[in-house]
Amino acid sequence: MKKLLLILFVGITLYQTGVAQVIIARNCDPKKNFSPDRFCEIYNVGNAAVDLTGWTLENIQGGKVKFSWSLSGTINSGETKICGNADTTGQTITPDFTATWSGVSWNGKGGDGTILKDNNGTVIDYAVQDDATKTFDNKEMKRKLTVVSPTATYDVNQWVFSTVNNANDIIPGFHGTVWRKTTSHTIWGTSSNWDNETPTATADAYIPGGVSPHINNATSSPAECDNLTIASGGTLTVPVNKALTVNGDLSIDASATPGTLVVASDAAGNGSLILNGTVTGRATIERYIAAYTPGKDDGWHEIGSPVNNMAISGSDFAPGANDDLYAWGEATNTWLNDKISGNSINNFINGNGYLVSCQSTAIKAFTGTLNNSDVSFSNLSYNTTRGNGWHLLGNPFSSAIIWGDANWILTGVSGVAKVWNEAAANYSDISSGGIIPSTNGFFVQVTSATNSLTIPAADRTHNTTNNNKSASAANRKEVLNFKVTNDANSYYDMNTLVFKAGATEGWDIAFDSHKLFSLVKTAPQLWTVSKNQQFSTKCLPEITTAYDVPLDFRAGVNTVYHLSVTGVNSFENTSLVLEDLQTGQKIDLSQQDSYDFSATTDDDESRFVLHINGVTAVPSMDEADGIQIFAYGKTVCLHAPGQKRLKGKVSVFNTLGQEIYTGRLNGMKSQKISLNRKTGIYFIRVEDGNKLVTRKVFIK
């Protein structure tokens, strides 16, 4: 018996909880069409449907009941019902409940409003103005979005009052916040631009026709709303490095004059949009593409489409006579040109990556239905004699994604991705937790033909990492980062060497990455070698003994190169000496973090070796002052280490001991001396106070 009573009590409690969540959402007295179109709205803010049978909504004028709407049926969670005039003459709204009006209905003065009562006559919600100062004459009084339960007494602080000329200028039946058609401003975050309040994570937003707001929230604090509706003729823009999260559904009108949603892009980056509900209608996601330079091999961009199955023909991405668009073929180890019909590159496939190059700089548009679902792959091809398991994928979302965390479920796939770094003209390694920008392509490598990978919607994130750059890896202990630049162009390459417990000298797919060589022949290339494999990121076992790590190098052009090293300070009680096998010079990395050298495209690629706890015969900084002296062609190059500057006197002697040049050092970090002399050996002497450094160079 007690159990039965408990069940009955629980049932009554749930019903009462449902009832308590129905509120009066709006009383409206439009200025120009008040006679047919005065109306009231009720809204269910609760999570459960409520039976309205026997309920009434009383019309109050001057503190007295003039007539009532008889309610019936069910009001679902999140549903709005409109109560209006039974006389439809001249009416522009569509009421759910009607009543024959007596008197003039409201005139919006003090003492006017509505009272909601349940089937027992109990007051559920009260919206009668008891003061004469807050009237809704020629206005609407609309419930604030923060109100989630009714009240039996009037509270002026729960309402927003705004002028309404015509009922169809607002959105009857919509409980949320609507962009004002009359506003002259465009900023989403300005509350006065909305008929209620600035949208929140749990409030719906509505963009009517004829207005063009834009998001002004940075990615660190994105704008939010629940459901978002963009009506016919309305436009919403997410500018570059601004962000919007739609927690509910997105609906974009698809009529002859459709609604418009644009996520912008330019040289500075991309806008960011995350959608968590269903999507209807078409949106535009832009992608900035910088032109190539005629006569050079730059201008390559790897992209991914955030819209579903977009046709390439007729789109912005359809290549012109001097443009290119490719997919990657692992099975053949070739780039597949879409201009060759047999390659069948007709549509952008969700999650696939593509390579483009354009004659003219342009902002191109992906247009269609946005993808907001996981994209999965399985059994990607693996051919060791051809593509070696490399596959070009693409970010399928309108925001950046976090790479490689537990949501990805990588099976037989390397834990390091590759993003094309347009500034470096090389691939940058993205380890777990790194960022892949929106509309960006990225390479992954599989370990066999049995594999699977999911690009998870759960890892979408608002982030400002530019398509032209790559995310930096987190600082870790015992990590060396090598970077090589040059004097001939702006291209560079990087290599990462990590020492950690559990790593091996072979390919550890969780955290190693094989070297993927550049598309650009004039870019320098740097890689480590372990177990006869080439790596751009290599994790080796913790240092317990002495051993050597080859660091290979390929010059892109004949010029002077600059190799810098960071992370040496993260090592304790470890000797790290870099040897240039071509010149024989050894650099103690604890004293010198950069090294200049000349190289040509014909040089042996086995250029450097990193000695770990193995080499002690290294000139001290006091002896040589760390000054690097070498020759490139007929030019002598001098470079000071660390924060030092070149000071003192420099002299050049031939093999007969004759001084052929003398001068003062320039006080800068580097200096070049041109010698118009015949090919041969020369001696360079630098004097700084009581310090003397002499180096032998070969002038070609």
Number of C-alpha atoms within 10 A of each C-alpha: 6 7 8 9 10 11 12 11 12 12 12 12 12 12 15 12 16 19 21 20 22 28 26 25 28 26 26 29 27 27 19 13 18 23 17 20 26 25 25 26 26 22 24 26 24 20 12 17 19 21 18 18 13 14 21 22 25 19 25 21 22 17 15 12 14 16 18 21 19 16 23 14 11 12 19 18 17 15 17 21 22 20 24 24 22 14 14 14 10 10 19 13 20 16 21 14 19 19 16 13 17 10 9 11 21 25 22 25 20 20 20 26 30 25 21 25 20 19 13 9 11 12 17 22 25 21 29 24 25 19 13 12 9 16 20 27 22 21 22 28 29 24 26 19 22 11 14 16 17 21 16 14 15 16 13 16 8 14 20 18 21 18 16 23 16 19 24 14 14 18 14 19 21 20 27 27 26 22 27 21 18 11 12 11 14 17 15 22 18 13 14 16 22 23 22 24 22 22 26 18 14 16 21 23 27 23 26 22 20 14 21 21 20 20 22 22 19 19 20 13 12 17 23 25 22 21 23 26 19 24 22 19 19 24 21 20 22 25 22 22 24 27 29 26 21 23 21 20 17 21 19 23 20 16 11 8 12 18 25 23 21 21 28 23 25 20 16 13 23 31 30 31 25 21 25 17 16 15 18 15 18 20 22 21 29 24 26 21 25 21 17 18 12 9 6 10 14 21 21 22 24 27 26 28 32 31 24 20 17 18 17 17 12 8 13 14 19 16 20 12 9 9 15 18 23 21 23 21 17 20 18 13 16 13 14 19 18 18 17 10 9 9 13 12 20 15 13 22 20 23 24 22 25 24 21 18 22 22 18 14 14 16 16 18 20 28 22 19 18 25 21 22 17 16 17 14 13 13 14 21 21 21 17 13 10 14 18 18 22 26 23 24 26 27 26 33 34 30 30 28 25 24 22 26 15 11 15 21 15 18 17 20 23 22 23 24 26 26 26 26 24 20 15 22 27 23 24 26 29 25 25 19 16 20 27 29 34 34 27 29 26 26 23 18 25 25 20 17 14 14 17 17 21 17 26 23 22 14 19 26 24 27 25 24 19 22 31 22 18 23 21 13 14 10 9 12 15 18 20 19 15 20 18 21 21 23 13 14 14 11 22 23 23 23 22 24 20 20 19 15 10 10 18 17 14 15 21 16 16 17 17 26 26 21 22 19 16 17 14 17 17 21 25 26 27 25 28 25 20 19 9 9 13 20 23 24 24 27 25 21 13 14 15 9 9 12 12 16 16 18 23 18 21 21 23 21 19 18 17 20 21 16 18 17 18 15 19 20 13 13 16 9 6 18 17 21 24 23 21 18 13 14 13 9 14 21 24 21 20 13 15 20 17 20 24 22 21 18 21 15 16 11 13 14 16 17 18 21 19 21 21 18 17 15 18 12 9 13 14 12 14 8 10 15 16 21 22 20 22 22 22 20 15 16 17 20 20 22 23 23 20 13 7 15 17 21 17 16 16 21 17 22 17 16 11 7 10 11 14 12 14 14 12 13 21 14 13 12 17 18 16 16 15 13 14 10 13 9 11 11 13 23 17 22 17 25 16 14 9 5 12 15 17 16 15 17 18 16 19 14
